[in-house]
Amino acid sequence: MAAAGLFGGRTTAAQLPPGTVARVNGVPIRLEEYQRAVNGLMSDRRSGVTAEIRRQVLDRMIEEELLLQKALSLGLVRDDLRVRRALTSAVIETASARENTAEPSDDELQKFYQGEQDFFASPGQLHVRQVWFRANSPEDAAAAQQRAADAVRRLRAGEAFAAVRAGGDEEFAPLPDALLPAAKLGDYLGPTALRTVFSMQPGEVSEPVRSNTGYHVLLLVDRTPGDAPPFDDIKPQILAEYRRRASDHALRQYLDELRHGADVTIAPEIP
């Protein structure tokens, strides 16, 4: 109340609700936020914070609120993509943080790890064959993609790999026709093609995979399972994944709550 009286304005201190230092077009500026701003200055100023500086702090907060209200009145929240993304990101962070305040116990982490050992297991070894089609320029890309799509069709139809491989281009570093650790396989294929292989089952032929050198058509011949490391060896990774999934769950619940309380109408036909 003393702070509000110090700064004056069209609204007197007696008219302000408890816990506020000002009101801007009906929107209160909370005493807690004001004190936080002043305390931030006090920690940086050895000579202390004078009444004039306190007045400047509140003036900046009032002006910031006026700018925010003007932005809302101009529709910038809806029309400016940067503003929309900043606001939605802030809400997402707030919703996700709801599940990250409590630290999981070791028992909870152990239970999570036991149920997700396949996730934490190493990829093991993979036996992959590929047909590669060079695309050095945008002009080459369309033709290379078409050739790759034709190779996928032939392999899925049961044609011999050697015959299909003969229609591809010579690889810079030919892929060994053997089981390889995932890290070694990545040296030959690159990260994008390697991620595709991880999602495949033995005998499966991929769609054409674009890389910076061309198009890859991949055949997963075989894979051996990997082992999950001991809990204590990867506890930080387990905790990080536990928190990530908890955040995702909290966000999904929050979005469901928002949608449940909203009036949403969807067109019967969506183009």
Accessible surface in RSA format (square Angstrom, percent):
REM  Atomic radii and reference values for relative SASA: ProtOr
REM  Chains: A
REM  Algorithm: Lee & Richards
REM  Probe-radius: 1.40
REM  Slices: 20
REM RES _ NUM      All-atoms   Total-Side   Main-Chain    Non-polar    All polar
REM                ABS   REL    ABS   REL    ABS   REL    ABS   REL    ABS   REL
RES MET A   1   121.94  63.1  97.48  64.5  24.46  58.2  89.72  76.3  32.22  42.7
RES ALA A   2    92.38  84.9  69.43 107.1  22.95  52.2  81.75 115.1  10.63  28.2
RES ALA A   3    24.13  22.2  16.72  25.8   7.41  16.9  21.05  29.6   3.08   8.1
RES ALA A   4     6.29   5.8   0.93   1.4   5.36  12.2   1.04   1.5   5.25  13.9
RES GLY A   5    47.88  59.0   0.00   N/A  47.88  59.0  26.73  73.3  21.15  47.4
RES LEU A   6    94.39  52.6  67.12  48.0  27.27  68.6  74.87  52.6  19.53  52.6
RES PHE A   7    12.88   6.4   5.55   3.4   7.33  19.1   6.01   3.6   6.87  19.7
RES GLY A   8    47.82  59.0   0.00   N/A  47.82  59.0  31.44  86.3  16.38  36.7
RES GLY A   9    68.07  83.9   0.00   N/A  68.07  83.9  37.26 102.3  30.81  69.0
RES ARG A  10   237.40  99.7 198.37 101.1  39.03  92.9  91.07 124.5 146.32  88.7
RES THR A  11    42.99  30.6  33.18  33.6   9.81  23.4   9.35  12.6  33.64  50.9
RES THR A  12    79.49  56.5  73.14  74.1   6.35  15.1  74.67 100.3   4.82   7.3
RES ALA A  13    24.14  22.2  17.86  27.6   6.28  14.3  18.01  25.4   6.14  16.3
RES ALA A  14    93.53  86.0  59.92  92.5  33.61  76.5  64.26  90.5  29.27  77.5
RES GLN A  15   112.23  62.8  90.92  66.4  21.31  50.7  33.65  71.6  78.58  59.6
RES LEU A  16    13.65   7.6   4.70   3.4   8.96  22.5   4.79   3.4   8.86  23.9
RES PRO A  17    52.78  38.5  45.79  41.7   6.99  25.4  52.54  43.4   0.23   1.4
RES PRO A  18   128.16  93.4 106.69  97.3  21.47  78.0 111.04  91.7  17.12 106.4
RES GLY A  19    45.79  56.5   0.00   N/A  45.79  56.5  27.70  76.0  18.09  40.5
RES THR A  20    12.08   8.6   8.26   8.4   3.82   9.1   8.26  11.1   3.82   5.8
RES VAL A  21     4.06   2.7   0.53   0.5   3.53   8.5   0.53   0.5   3.53   9.6
RES ALA A  22    12.78  11.8   9.44  14.6   3.34   7.6  12.77  18.0   0.01   0.0
RES ARG A  23    90.71  38.1  67.65  34.5  23.06  54.9  11.39  15.6  79.32  48.1
RES VAL A  24    10.98   7.2   8.14   7.4   2.84   6.9  10.98   9.5   0.00   0.0
RES ASN A  25   112.67  77.7  68.63  66.3  44.04 106.0  31.82  76.6  80.85  78.1
RES GLY A  26    56.47  69.6   0.00   N/A  56.47  69.6  29.04  79.7  27.42  61.4
RES VAL A  27    61.40  40.4  60.71  55.0   0.70   1.7  61.40  53.4   0.00   0.0
RES PRO A  28    63.16  46.0  51.43  46.9  11.73  42.6  51.43  42.5  11.73  72.9
RES ILE A  29     8.38   4.8   7.51   5.6   0.87   2.1   8.38   6.0   0.00   0.0
RES ARG A  30   115.28  48.4 115.28  58.8   0.00   0.0  42.19  57.7  73.09  44.3
RES LEU A  31    50.98  28.4  50.98  36.5   0.00   0.0  50.98  35.8   0.00   0.0
RES GLU A  32    97.84  56.2  91.83  69.5   6.01  14.3  38.15  73.8  59.69  48.7
RES GLU A  33    59.62  34.2  55.97  42.3   3.65   8.7  12.52  24.2  47.10  38.5
RES TYR A  34     4.52   2.1   4.52   2.6   0.00   0.0   3.77   2.8   0.75   0.9
RES GLN A  35    86.59  48.4  85.91  62.8   0.68   1.6  19.54  41.6  67.05  50.9
RES ARG A  36   138.04  58.0 129.56  66.0   8.48  20.2  72.86  99.6  65.18  39.5
RES ALA A  37    41.52  38.2  24.82  38.3  16.70  38.0  36.35  51.2   5.18  13.7
RES VAL A  38     3.53   2.3   3.53   3.2   0.00   0.0   3.53   3.1   0.00   0.0
RES ASN A  39    87.43  60.3  81.54  78.8   5.90  14.2  25.29  60.9  62.15  60.1
RES GLY A  40    36.04  44.4   0.00   N/A  36.04  44.4  33.37  91.6   2.67   6.0
RES LEU A  41    61.56  34.3  60.89  43.6   0.67   1.7  60.89  42.8   0.67   1.8
RES MET A  42    90.84  47.0  78.06  51.7  12.77  30.4  73.87  62.8  16.97  22.5
RES SER A  43    94.93  80.2  51.92  69.3  43.02  99.1  52.33 111.4  42.61  59.7
RES ASP A  44   118.90  83.3  84.62  84.2  34.28  81.1  28.51  67.1  90.39  90.1
RES ARG A  45    98.90  41.5  88.56  45.1  10.34  24.6  17.36  23.7  81.54  49.4
RES ARG A  46   252.40 106.0 209.21 106.6  43.19 102.8  88.96 121.6 163.43  99.1
RES SER A  47   102.16  86.3  60.56  80.8  41.60  95.8  58.78 125.2  43.38  60.8
RES GLY A  48    26.61  32.8   0.00   N/A  26.61  32.8  25.81  70.8   0.80   1.8
RES VAL A  49    23.24  15.3   0.40   0.4  22.84  55.0   1.04   0.9  22.20  60.2
RES THR A  50    75.86  54.0  68.62  69.6   7.25  17.3  72.65  97.6   3.22   4.9
RES ALA A  51    57.12  52.5  47.00  72.5  10.11  23.0  48.13  67.8   8.99  23.8
RES GLU A  52   121.31  69.6 111.97  84.7   9.34  22.2  42.74  82.7  78.57  64.1
RES ILE A  53    25.37  14.4  25.37  18.9   0.00   0.0  25.37  18.3   0.00   0.0
RES ARG A  54    79.84  33.5  79.84  40.7   0.00   0.0  12.78  17.5  67.05  40.6
RES ARG A  55   104.11  43.7 104.11  53.1   0.00   0.0  25.72  35.1  78.40  47.5
RES GLN A  56    81.76  45.7  81.59  59.6   0.17   0.4  23.26  49.5  58.50  44.4
RES VAL A  57    15.58  10.2  12.25  11.1   3.32   8.0  15.29  13.3   0.29   0.8
RES LEU A  58     1.92   1.1   1.92   1.4   0.00   0.0   1.92   1.4   0.00   0.0
RES ASP A  59    39.37  27.6  38.24  38.1   1.13   2.7   7.32  17.2  32.05  32.0
RES ARG A  60   129.35  54.3 125.11  63.8   4.24  10.1  74.86 102.3  54.49  33.0
RES MET A  61    37.05  19.2  32.36  21.4   4.69  11.2  34.00  28.9   3.05   4.0
RES ILE A  62    47.22  26.9  47.22  35.2   0.00   0.0  47.22  34.0   0.00   0.0
RES GLU A  63    76.39  43.9  75.69  57.3   0.70   1.7  33.91  65.6  42.48  34.7
RES GLU A  64   125.28  71.9 122.35  92.6   2.94   7.0  36.51  70.6  88.78  72.5
RES GLU A  65    27.63  15.9  25.50  19.3   2.13   5.1   3.96   7.7  23.67  19.3
RES LEU A  66    80.94  45.1  76.41  54.7   4.53  11.4  76.64  53.8   4.30  11.6
RES LEU A  67   130.12  72.5 125.49  89.8   4.64  11.7 126.01  88.5   4.11  11.1
RES LEU A  68    90.76  50.5  85.78  61.4   4.98  12.5  90.19  63.3   0.57   1.5
RES GLN A  69    35.35  19.8  29.98  21.9   5.37  12.8  25.58  54.5   9.76   7.4
RES LYS A  70   120.80  58.9 117.28  72.0   3.52   8.4  70.34  63.3  50.46  53.8
RES ALA A  71    22.58  20.8  20.95  32.3   1.63   3.7  22.16  31.2   0.42   1.1
RES LEU A  72    98.76  55.0  81.02  58.0  17.73  44.6  81.69  57.4  17.07  45.9
RES SER A  73    86.08  72.7  42.71  57.0  43.37  99.9  52.92 112.7  33.16  46.5
RES LEU A  74   104.19  58.0  81.05  58.0  23.13  58.2  85.76  60.2  18.42  49.6
RES GLY A  75    22.60  27.9   0.00   N/A  22.60  27.9  22.55  61.9   0.05   0.1
RES LEU A  76    66.17  36.9  66.17  47.3   0.00   0.0  66.17  46.5   0.00   0.0
RES VAL A  77    40.97  27.0  40.55  36.7   0.41   1.0  40.55  35.2   0.41   1.1
RES ARG A  78   182.23  76.5 170.97  87.2  11.26  26.8  50.63  69.2 131.60  79.8
RES ASP A  79   109.64  76.8  80.15  79.8  29.49  69.7  29.25  68.8  80.39  80.2
RES ASP A  80    31.04  21.7  24.02  23.9   7.02  16.6  11.35  26.7  19.69  19.6
RES LEU A  81   107.49  59.9 103.33  73.9   4.16  10.5 103.33  72.6   4.16  11.2
RES ARG A  82   182.82  76.8 174.95  89.2   7.87  18.7  78.01 106.6 104.81  63.5
RES VAL A  83    46.61  30.7  43.60  39.5   3.01   7.2  46.61  40.5   0.00   0.0
RES ARG A  84    98.96  41.5  97.33  49.6   1.63   3.9  12.26  16.8  86.69  52.5
RES ARG A  85   149.68  62.8 147.88  75.4   1.80   4.3  59.18  80.9  90.50  54.8
RES ALA A  86    64.69  59.5  48.85  75.4  15.85  36.0  58.36  82.2   6.34  16.8
RES LEU A  87    79.32  44.2  78.97  56.5   0.36   0.9  79.15  55.6   0.17   0.5
RES THR A  88    77.03  54.8  74.26  75.3   2.77   6.6  65.28  87.7  11.75  17.8
RES SER A  89    53.96  45.6  51.83  69.2   2.13   4.9  25.00  53.2  28.96  40.6
RES ALA A  90    51.47  47.3  45.90  70.8   5.56  12.7  49.62  69.9   1.85   4.9
RES VAL A  91    69.90  46.0  67.68  61.3   2.22   5.3  69.80  60.6   0.10   0.3
RES ILE A  92    76.68  43.6  76.62  57.1   0.06   0.1  76.68  55.2   0.00   0.0
RES GLU A  93   121.31  69.6 113.61  85.9   7.70  18.3  44.03  85.2  77.28  63.1
RES THR A  94    95.96  68.3  87.85  89.1   8.12  19.3  67.85  91.1  28.11  42.5
RES ALA A  95     1.60   1.5   0.11   0.2   1.49   3.4   1.37   1.9   0.23   0.6
RES SER A  96    18.77  15.9  18.77  25.0   0.00   0.0  13.22  28.2   5.55   7.8
RES ALA A  97    49.15  45.2  46.41  71.6   2.74   6.2  48.30  68.0   0.85   2.3
RES ARG A  98   111.34  46.7  86.64  44.2  24.69  58.8  56.37  77.0  54.97  33.3
RES GLU A  99    80.01  45.9  64.94  49.1  15.07  35.9   4.56   8.8  75.45  61.6
RES ASN A 100    63.37  43.7  39.06  37.7  24.31  58.5  17.67  42.5  45.70  44.2
RES THR A 101   120.59  85.8  83.27  84.4  37.32  88.9  71.07  95.5  49.51  74.9
RES ALA A 102    80.66  74.2  62.46  96.4  18.20  41.4  70.31  99.0  10.35  27.4
RES GLU A 103   113.64  65.2  86.90  65.7  26.73  63.6  55.03 106.4  58.61  47.8
RES PRO A 104    15.42  11.2   2.24   2.0  13.17  47.9   6.37   5.3   9.05  56.2
RES SER A 105    57.28  48.4  46.23  61.7  11.05  25.5  51.13 108.9   6.15   8.6
RES ASP A 106    77.46  54.3  72.24  71.9   5.22  12.3  26.13  61.5  51.33  51.2
RES ASP A 107   115.62  81.0 108.47 108.0   7.15  16.9  30.32  71.4  85.30  85.1
RES GLU A 108    85.88  49.3  79.75  60.3   6.14  14.6  32.35  62.6  53.53  43.7
RES LEU A 109     3.24   1.8   3.24   2.3   0.00   0.0   3.24   2.3   0.00   0.0
RES GLN A 110    68.11  38.1  68.05  49.7   0.06   0.1  24.53  52.2  43.58  33.1
RES LYS A 111   167.37  81.6 156.85  96.2  10.52  25.0 104.92  94.4  62.44  66.5
RES PHE A 112    34.35  17.2  25.16  15.6   9.19  23.9  33.73  20.5   0.62   1.8
RES TYR A 113     8.47   4.0   8.47   4.8   0.00   0.0   5.62   4.2   2.85   3.5
RES GLN A 114   108.73  60.8  89.02  65.1  19.72  46.9  40.33  85.8  68.41  51.9
RES GLY A 115    63.06  77.8   0.00   N/A  63.06  77.8  35.34  97.0  27.73  62.1
RES GLU A 116    54.07  31.0  51.83  39.2   2.24   5.3   4.45   8.6  49.62  40.5
RES GLN A 117    64.32  36.0  61.96  45.3   2.35   5.6  16.49  35.1  47.82  36.3
RES ASP A 118   138.42  97.0 119.07 118.5  19.35  45.7  38.42  90.4 100.00  99.7
RES PHE A 119   108.24  54.2  79.34  49.1  28.91  75.2  88.50  53.7  19.75  56.5
RES PHE A 120    25.72  12.9  10.41   6.4  15.31  39.8  14.84   9.0  10.87  31.1
RES ALA A 121    26.99  24.8  12.70  19.6  14.29  32.5  12.70  17.9  14.29  37.9
RES SER A 122    57.31  48.4  46.98  62.7  10.33  23.8  41.15  87.6  16.16  22.6
RES PRO A 123    57.29  41.8  42.84  39.0  14.45  52.5  53.77  44.4   3.52  21.9
RES GLY A 124    17.08  21.1   0.00   N/A  17.08  21.1  11.64  32.0   5.44  12.2
RES GLN A 125    69.86  39.1  69.86  51.1   0.00   0.0  15.29  32.6  54.57  41.4
RES LEU A 126     0.20   0.1   0.00   0.0   0.20   0.5   0.00   0.0   0.20   0.5
RES HIS A 127    25.85  14.1  25.85  18.0   0.00   0.0  15.94  16.4   9.91  11.5
RES VAL A 128     2.19   1.4   0.19   0.2   2.00   4.8   0.19   0.2   2.00   5.4
RES ARG A 129    76.46  32.1  73.64  37.5   2.82   6.7  11.83  16.2  64.63  39.2
RES GLN A 130    10.87   6.1   6.54   4.8   4.34  10.3   0.11   0.2  10.76   8.2
RES VAL A 131     0.00   0.0   0.00   0.0   0.00   0.0   0.00   0.0   0.00   0.0
RES TRP A 132     6.48   2.6   6.48   3.1   0.00   0.0   5.01   2.7   1.47   2.4
RES PHE A 133     4.67   2.3   4.67   2.9   0.00   0.0   4.67   2.8   0.00   0.0
RES ARG A 134    84.46  35.5  77.15  39.3   7.31  17.4  16.99  23.2  67.47  40.9
RES ALA A 135     4.89   4.5   0.00   0.0   4.89  11.1   0.02   0.0   4.88  12.9
RES ASN A 136   110.95  76.5  73.55  71.1  37.40  90.1  29.05  69.9  81.90  79.2
RES SER A 137    35.60  30.1  31.52  42.1   4.08   9.4  29.56  62.9   6.04   8.5
RES PRO A 138   116.73  85.1  98.49  89.8  18.24  66.3 103.62  85.6  13.11  81.5
RES GLU A 139   139.87  80.3 112.91  85.4  26.96  64.2  72.20 139.7  67.66  55.2
RES ASP A 140    59.77  41.9  55.34  55.1   4.43  10.5  12.59  29.6  47.17  47.0
RES ALA A 141    17.84  16.4  17.69  27.3   0.15   0.3  17.84  25.1   0.00   0.0
RES ALA A 142    74.28  68.3  62.63  96.7  11.64  26.5  67.96  95.7   6.32  16.7
RES ALA A 143    60.60  55.7  51.67  79.7   8.93  20.3  59.20  83.4   1.39   3.7
RES ALA A 144     1.77   1.6   0.80   1.2   0.97   2.2   1.23   1.7   0.54   1.4
RES GLN A 145    90.45  50.6  90.45  66.1   0.00   0.0  11.88  25.3  78.57  59.6
RES GLN A 146   121.60  68.0 119.03  87.0   2.57   6.1  47.44 101.0  74.16  56.2
RES ARG A 147    91.08  38.2  84.58  43.1   6.50  15.5  48.48  66.3  42.60  25.8
RES ALA A 148     0.00   0.0   0.00   0.0   0.00   0.0   0.00   0.0   0.00   0.0
RES ALA A 149    43.25  39.8  36.45  56.2   6.80  15.5  37.67  53.0   5.58  14.8
RES ASP A 150    50.77  35.6  47.18  47.0   3.59   8.5  16.67  39.2  34.10  34.0
RES ALA A 151     3.26   3.0   2.49   3.8   0.76   1.7   3.02   4.3   0.23   0.6
RES VAL A 152     7.75   5.1   7.75   7.0   0.00   0.0   7.75   6.7   0.00   0.0
RES ARG A 153   144.71  60.8 137.01  69.8   7.69  18.3  75.89 103.7  68.82  41.7
RES ARG A 154    57.77  24.3  56.41  28.8   1.37   3.3  12.91  17.6  44.86  27.2
RES LEU A 155    17.82   9.9   5.50   3.9  12.32  31.0   5.50   3.9  12.32  33.2
RES ARG A 156   130.00  54.6  93.02  47.4  36.98  88.1  51.33  70.2  78.67  47.7
RES ALA A 157    84.03  77.3  40.39  62.3  43.64  99.3  52.64  74.1  31.39  83.2
RES GLY A 158    64.30  79.3   0.00   N/A  64.30  79.3  34.62  95.0  29.68  66.5
RES GLU A 159    70.56  40.5  54.28  41.1  16.29  38.8  31.83  61.6  38.73  31.6
RES ALA A 160    65.50  60.2  50.28  77.6  15.23  34.6  61.04  86.0   4.46  11.8
RES PHE A 161    39.68  19.9  31.90  19.8   7.78  20.2  31.90  19.3   7.78  22.3
RES ALA A 162    77.29  71.1  64.72  99.9  12.57  28.6  68.59  96.6   8.69  23.0
RES ALA A 163    49.45  45.5  33.41  51.6  16.03  36.5  43.08  60.7   6.37  16.9
RES VAL A 164     1.14   0.7   0.11   0.1   1.03   2.5   0.11   0.1   1.03   2.8
RES ARG A 165    65.52  27.5  65.52  33.4   0.00   0.0  23.89  32.6  41.64  25.2
RES ALA A 166    85.62  78.7  48.29  74.5  37.34  84.9  59.79  84.2  25.84  68.4
RES GLY A 167    39.36  48.5   0.00   N/A  39.36  48.5  29.46  80.9   9.90  22.2
RES GLY A 168    15.80  19.5   0.00   N/A  15.80  19.5   0.00   0.0  15.80  35.4
RES ASP A 169    26.28  18.4  22.65  22.5   3.62   8.6   4.24  10.0  22.04  22.0
RES GLU A 170   137.71  79.1 126.46  95.7  11.25  26.8  43.46  84.1  94.25  77.0
RES GLU A 171    18.20  10.5  11.51   8.7   6.70  15.9   5.44  10.5  12.77  10.4
RES PHE A 172   148.99  74.5 111.99  69.4  37.01  96.3 117.76  71.4  31.23  89.4
RES ALA A 173    55.50  51.0  46.29  71.4   9.21  21.0  48.78  68.7   6.71  17.8
RES PRO A 174    95.63  69.7  87.46  79.7   8.17  29.7  87.53  72.3   8.10  50.4
RES LEU A 175    23.65  13.2   4.10   2.9  19.56  49.2   4.21   3.0  19.45  52.3
RES PRO A 176    47.37  34.5  35.12  32.0  12.25  44.5  46.85  38.7   0.52   3.3
RES ASP A 177    89.84  62.9  61.48  61.2  28.36  67.1  32.70  77.0  57.14  57.0
RES ALA A 178    47.04  43.2  42.21  65.1   4.83  11.0  46.52  65.5   0.52   1.4
RES LEU A 179    67.08  37.4  49.67  35.5  17.41  43.8  49.67  34.9  17.41  46.9
RES LEU A 180    22.76  12.7  22.76  16.3   0.00   0.0  22.76  16.0   0.00   0.0
RES PRO A 181    62.72  45.7  62.72  57.2   0.00   0.0  62.72  51.8   0.00   0.0
RES ALA A 182    11.28  10.4   9.73  15.0   1.55   3.5   9.75  13.7   1.53   4.0
RES ALA A 183    84.86  78.0  65.82 101.6  19.04  43.3  76.56 107.8   8.29  22.0
RES LYS A 184    99.53  48.6  96.97  59.5   2.56   6.1  46.96  42.3  52.58  56.0
RES LEU A 185     0.58   0.3   0.58   0.4   0.00   0.0   0.58   0.4   0.00   0.0
RES GLY A 186    16.22  20.0   0.00   N/A  16.22  20.0   9.17  25.2   7.05  15.8
RES ASP A 187   113.89  79.8  76.01  75.7  37.89  89.6  27.00  63.5  86.90  86.7
RES TYR A 188    65.09  30.4  41.39  23.5  23.70  61.7  15.37  11.5  49.72  61.3
RES LEU A 189     6.60   3.7   0.00   0.0   6.60  16.6   0.82   0.6   5.78  15.6
RES GLY A 190    21.93  27.0   0.00   N/A  21.93  27.0  20.67  56.7   1.26   2.8
RES PRO A 191    97.18  70.8  91.89  83.8   5.29  19.2  96.72  79.9   0.46   2.8
RES THR A 192    56.11  39.9  54.75  55.5   1.36   3.2  31.16  41.8  24.95  37.7
RES ALA A 193     0.50   0.5   0.00   0.0   0.50   1.1   0.00   0.0   0.50   1.3
RES LEU A 194    25.16  14.0  25.16  18.0   0.00   0.0  25.16  17.7   0.00   0.0
RES ARG A 195   149.53  62.8 140.62  71.7   8.92  21.2  67.49  92.2  82.05  49.7
RES THR A 196    36.66  26.1  30.88  31.3   5.78  13.8  21.95  29.5  14.71  22.2
RES VAL A 197     0.16   0.1   0.16   0.1   0.00   0.0   0.16   0.1   0.00   0.0
RES PHE A 198    76.27  38.2  59.70  37.0  16.57  43.1  59.79  36.2  16.48  47.2
RES SER A 199    89.00  75.2  55.61  74.2  33.39  76.9  52.68 112.2  36.31  50.9
RES MET A 200     4.18   2.2   4.17   2.8   0.01   0.0   4.17   3.5   0.01   0.0
RES GLN A 201   115.80  64.8 115.80  84.6   0.00   0.0  48.72 103.7  67.08  50.9
RES PRO A 202    66.74  48.6  43.92  40.0  22.82  82.9  44.24  36.5  22.49 139.8
RES GLY A 203    56.83  70.1   0.00   N/A  56.83  70.1  33.32  91.4  23.51  52.6
RES GLU A 204    76.61  44.0  68.56  51.9   8.05  19.2  31.20  60.4  45.41  37.1
RES VAL A 205    12.02   7.9   7.49   6.8   4.53  10.9   7.49   6.5   4.53  12.3
RES SER A 206     5.80   4.9   1.13   1.5   4.67  10.8   5.80  12.3   0.00   0.0
RES GLU A 207   103.93  59.7  99.52  75.3   4.41  10.5  57.07 110.4  46.85  38.3
RES PRO A 208    33.17  24.2  13.34  12.2  19.83  72.1  13.34  11.0  19.83 123.3
RES VAL A 209    14.61   9.6  11.63  10.5   2.98   7.2  14.61  12.7   0.00   0.0
RES ARG A 210    99.27  41.7  86.63  44.2  12.64  30.1  49.29  67.4  49.98  30.3
RES SER A 211    23.24  19.6  12.74  17.0  10.50  24.2  21.47  45.7   1.77   2.5
RES ASN A 212   145.21 100.1 105.70 102.1  39.51  95.1  46.76 112.5  98.45  95.2
RES THR A 213    48.10  34.2  43.44  44.0   4.66  11.1  42.63  57.3   5.47   8.3
RES GLY A 214     0.00   0.0   0.00   N/A   0.00   0.0   0.00   0.0   0.00   0.0
RES TYR A 215    20.17   9.4  20.17  11.5   0.00   0.0   5.14   3.9  15.03  18.5
RES HIS A 216     8.87   4.8   8.87   6.2   0.00   0.0   8.51   8.8   0.36   0.4
RES VAL A 217     0.39   0.3   0.00   0.0   0.39   0.9   0.00   0.0   0.39   1.1
RES LEU A 218     0.05   0.0   0.05   0.0   0.00   0.0   0.05   0.0   0.00   0.0
RES LEU A 219    26.99  15.0  26.96  19.3   0.03   0.1  26.96  18.9   0.03   0.1
RES LEU A 220     0.16   0.1   0.08   0.1   0.08   0.2   0.14   0.1   0.02   0.1
RES VAL A 221    51.45  33.9  33.69  30.5  17.76  42.8  36.98  32.1  14.48  39.3
RES ASP A 222    62.57  43.8  62.57  62.3   0.00   0.0  12.22  28.8  50.35  50.2
RES ARG A 223    64.24  27.0  51.26  26.1  12.97  30.9  22.97  31.4  41.27  25.0
RES THR A 224    46.63  33.2  45.88  46.5   0.75   1.8  41.32  55.5   5.31   8.0
RES PRO A 225   127.58  93.0 100.12  91.3  27.47  99.8 110.69  91.4  16.90 105.0
RES GLY A 226    21.94  27.1   0.00   N/A  21.94  27.1   4.84  13.3  17.10  38.3
RES ASP A 227   122.90  86.1 112.26 111.7  10.64  25.2  35.48  83.5  87.42  87.2
RES ALA A 228    30.21  27.8   5.03   7.8  25.17  57.3   5.05   7.1  25.16  66.6
RES PRO A 229    42.98  31.3  36.12  32.9   6.85  24.9  42.78  35.3   0.20   1.2
RES PRO A 230    86.72  63.2  75.73  69.0  10.99  39.9  86.56  71.5   0.16   1.0
RES PHE A 231    20.82  10.4  15.91   9.9   4.91  12.8  15.91   9.6   4.91  14.1
RES ASP A 232   117.35  82.2  96.03  95.6  21.32  50.4  31.25  73.5  86.10  85.9
RES ASP A 233    99.33  69.6  70.39  70.1  28.94  68.4  21.42  50.4  77.91  77.7
RES ILE A 234    19.82  11.3  19.82  14.8   0.00   0.0  19.82  14.3   0.00   0.0
RES LYS A 235    69.86  34.1  69.86  42.9   0.00   0.0  37.73  34.0  32.14  34.2
RES PRO A 236    94.51  68.9  83.86  76.4  10.65  38.7  89.47  73.9   5.04  31.3
RES GLN A 237    98.26  54.9  91.76  67.1   6.49  15.5  52.55 111.8  45.71  34.7
RES ILE A 238     0.00   0.0   0.00   0.0   0.00   0.0   0.00   0.0   0.00   0.0
RES LEU A 239    32.66  18.2  32.66  23.4   0.00   0.0  32.66  22.9   0.00   0.0
RES ALA A 240    60.42  55.6  49.98  77.1  10.44  23.7  55.14  77.7   5.28  14.0
RES GLU A 241    19.08  11.0  16.92  12.8   2.16   5.1   4.67   9.0  14.41  11.8
RES TYR A 242    59.90  28.0  58.01  33.0   1.89   4.9  29.81  22.4  30.09  37.1
RES ARG A 243    92.67  38.9  92.07  46.9   0.60   1.4  27.13  37.1  65.54  39.7
RES ARG A 244   120.70  50.7 113.64  57.9   7.06  16.8  67.74  92.6  52.96  32.1
RES ARG A 245    69.43  29.2  64.62  32.9   4.80  11.4  38.53  52.7  30.90  18.7
RES ALA A 246    20.96  19.3  13.25  20.4   7.72  17.6  20.07  28.3   0.89   2.4
RES SER A 247    16.39  13.8  16.20  21.6   0.19   0.4  12.60  26.8   3.79   5.3
RES ASP A 248    72.07  50.5  66.61  66.3   5.46  12.9  28.64  67.4  43.43  43.3
RES HIS A 249   102.31  55.9  96.32  67.0   5.98  15.3  67.86  69.9  34.45  40.1
RES ALA A 250     0.94   0.9   0.70   1.1   0.24   0.5   0.94   1.3   0.00   0.0
RES LEU A 251    35.28  19.6  35.28  25.2   0.00   0.0  35.28  24.8   0.00   0.0
RES ARG A 252   127.61  53.6 126.00  64.2   1.61   3.8  63.95  87.4  63.66  38.6
RES GLN A 253    81.41  45.5  79.44  58.1   1.97   4.7  17.98  38.3  63.43  48.1
RES TYR A 254    57.74  27.0  57.74  32.9   0.00   0.0  24.95  18.7  32.79  40.4
RES LEU A 255    70.42  39.2  67.70  48.4   2.72   6.8  67.70  47.5   2.72   7.3
RES ASP A 256    74.54  52.2  68.97  68.6   5.57  13.2  28.06  66.0  46.48  46.4
RES GLU A 257   101.67  58.4  87.48  66.2  14.19  33.8  46.70  90.3  54.97  44.9
RES LEU A 258    91.53  51.0  83.34  59.6   8.19  20.6  87.04  61.1   4.49  12.1
RES ARG A 259   143.66  60.3 133.33  68.0  10.33  24.6  49.51  67.7  94.16  57.1
RES HIS A 260   166.42  91.0 138.14  96.0  28.28  72.4  94.77  97.7  71.65  83.4
RES GLY A 261    71.21  87.8   0.00   N/A  71.21  87.8  34.97  96.0  36.24  81.2
RES ALA A 262    55.56  51.1  31.11  48.0  24.45  55.6  39.08  55.0  16.48  43.7
RES ASP A 263   143.74 100.7 105.46 105.0  38.28  90.5  43.28 101.9 100.46 100.2
RES VAL A 264    80.53  53.0  49.22  44.6  31.30  75.4  52.18  45.3  28.35  76.9
RES THR A 265   127.30  90.5  93.51  94.8  33.79  80.5  73.62  98.9  53.68  81.1
RES ILE A 266   102.39  58.3  78.66  58.6  23.73  57.2  81.52  58.7  20.87  56.6
RES ALA A 267    60.98  56.1  43.67  67.4  17.31  39.4  49.69  70.0  11.29  29.9
RES PRO A 268   140.62 102.5  98.31  89.6  42.32 153.8 111.17  91.8  29.45 183.1
RES GLU A 269   148.65  85.3 134.74 101.9  13.90  33.1  52.63 101.8  96.01  78.4
RES ILE A 270   132.32  75.3 101.07  75.3  31.25  75.3 101.60  73.2  30.72  83.4
RES PRO A 271   171.55 125.0 101.38  92.4  70.17 255.1 144.02 118.9  27.53 171.1
END  Absolute sums over single chains surface
CHAIN  1 A    17911.7      14523.4       3388.3      10202.4       7709.3
END  Absolute sums over all chains
TOTAL         17911.7      14523.4       3388.3      10202.4       7709.3
